[in-house]
Amino acid sequence: MDKFDKKILEILQQDCTLSVSDVAAKVGLSTTPCWRRIQSLEKKGIIKGRVALAEPEKLNVGLTVFVMIKTNQHNPQWLAAFGKIAKEFPEIIEFYRMSGEVDYLLRVVVSDMKAYDSFYKKLIDRASFADISSSFAMEEIKYTTALPVNYV
């Protein structure tokens, strides 16, 4: 990726609704070369999709919960089964396998504590855990979906 590709990616990560001509003008290219670069970034899988970011409060899912999970079943079968279960819960918006004290970390969004309690009961009914604990986000300090491009 050269400096034009990086700048295009930075711009699109901030606002993918911009027209190609607007992106081209910001980058200092004409429209056709800019369009070709965007197509190339998509073809290479660098741009893996374009989405609309929704406001959690407007969708009544303003409570963010980080769920730390420990298991005593460290095998591919358990992970595959739990991964399938996690996909059935729209409240789980991020799911990571971790190193260290916690085996898995979930980021969950719900409307309130009562909704989280309902989610929690459904989750523990579906999967077996050695330990599960939750931390509630009190304030969002920084949130972005834009990845840094200075490492390529």
C-alpha positions in Angstrom: 0.0 0.0 0.0 1.3 3.4 -0.9 0.5 6.8 0.6 -2.6 7.2 -1.7 -4.0 3.8 -0.6 -3.5 4.6 3.0 -5.1 8.0 2.7 -8.1 6.5 0.8 -8.5 3.9 3.6 -8.3 6.5 6.3 -11.0 8.5 4.6 -13.3 5.6 3.9 -12.9 4.3 7.5 -14.3 7.7 8.6 -17.1 8.0 6.0 -17.7 5.3 3.4 -20.7 7.3 2.1 -18.4 9.8 0.3 -18.6 9.7 -3.4 -15.5 8.5 -5.3 -15.0 12.0 -6.6 -15.0 13.4 -3.1 -12.5 10.8 -1.9 -10.4 11.5 -5.0 -10.3 15.2 -4.3 -9.3 14.7 -0.7 -6.5 12.3 -1.8 -5.3 14.4 -4.8 -6.2 11.9 -7.5 -8.6 12.0 -10.4 -11.8 9.9 -10.0 -10.9 6.9 -12.2 -7.5 6.1 -10.5 -9.1 6.6 -7.1 -12.0 4.2 -8.0 -9.5 1.6 -9.3 -7.5 1.8 -6.0 -10.7 1.4 -4.0 -11.7 -1.6 -6.1 -8.2 -3.1 -5.6 -8.4 -2.6 -1.8 -11.7 -4.5 -1.8 -10.4 -7.2 -4.1 -7.3 -7.7 -1.9 -9.6 -8.0 1.2 -8.1 -4.9 2.8 -11.6 -3.4 2.7 -13.8 -6.2 3.8 -17.1 -4.4 3.8 -18.9 -1.1 4.1 -21.4 -0.6 6.9 -23.6 1.9 8.7 -22.7 2.5 12.3 -25.7 2.7 14.5 -26.1 4.8 17.7 -26.6 2.3 20.6 -28.7 4.7 22.7 -31.1 5.2 19.8 -31.5 1.4 19.5 -32.0 1.1 23.3 -28.8 -0.9 23.8 -26.8 1.6 25.8 -25.4 -0.8 28.4 -22.1 -2.3 27.4 -21.0 -5.4 29.4 -17.6 -7.2 29.1 -18.1 -10.8 30.0 -15.0 -12.8 31.0 -15.3 -16.5 30.6 -13.1 -19.3 31.9 -13.5 -22.9 30.8 -12.0 -26.2 31.8 -12.7 -27.6 28.3 -9.8 -26.4 26.1 -10.6 -28.3 23.0 -11.7 -27.4 19.5 -15.1 -29.1 19.9 -16.1 -26.9 22.9 -14.9 -23.8 21.1 -16.8 -24.7 18.0 -20.0 -25.4 20.0 -19.6 -22.2 22.0 -18.9 -20.2 18.9 -22.1 -21.5 17.4 -24.0 -20.5 20.5 -22.5 -17.0 20.6 -23.6 -16.4 17.0 -27.2 -17.0 18.1 -27.1 -14.1 20.5 -27.3 -10.7 18.7 -26.3 -9.0 22.0 -22.8 -10.4 21.6 -21.2 -8.0 19.3 -17.5 -9.0 19.9 -16.1 -12.4 20.9 -12.4 -13.1 21.5 -10.2 -16.0 22.6 -7.7 -14.6 25.1 -4.4 -15.4 26.6 -3.9 -15.0 30.4 -6.3 -15.4 33.2 -9.5 -15.3 31.0 -10.1 -17.7 28.2 -12.8 -15.8 26.3 -14.0 -12.2 26.4 -17.4 -11.1 25.1 -18.6 -7.6 24.5 -22.3 -7.5 25.0 -24.8 -4.7 24.5 -28.2 -4.6 26.1 -30.8 -2.1 27.2 -30.4 -2.4 31.0 -29.5 -4.6 33.9 -32.7 -6.6 33.7 -32.0 -7.3 30.0 -28.5 -8.4 30.9 -29.8 -10.7 33.6 -32.1 -12.3 31.0 -29.2 -12.7 28.5 -26.9 -14.1 31.2 -29.5 -16.8 32.2 -29.9 -17.8 28.6 -26.2 -18.0 28.0 -25.3 -20.1 31.1 -28.2 -22.4 30.2 -26.7 -23.1 26.8 -23.0 -23.6 27.6 -20.8 -24.9 30.4 -18.3 -22.6 32.0 -15.8 -23.0 34.8 -16.3 -19.3 35.7 -18.1 -16.3 34.2 -17.9 -12.7 35.4 -19.1 -9.4 34.1 -17.9 -5.8 34.1 -20.2 -3.0 33.2 -18.9 0.0 31.2 -19.7 3.2 33.1 -18.5 5.6 30.4 -17.2 5.2 26.8 -14.0 7.2 26.6 -12.9 6.2 23.1 -14.6 4.2 20.4 -13.6 3.8 16.8 -13.9 1.3 14.1 -11.0 2.9 12.1 -7.8 0.8 12.1 -4.4 2.5 12.0 -2.8 2.3 8.6 0.7 3.3 9.5 1.9 -0.3 10.1 1.7 -1.3 6.4 
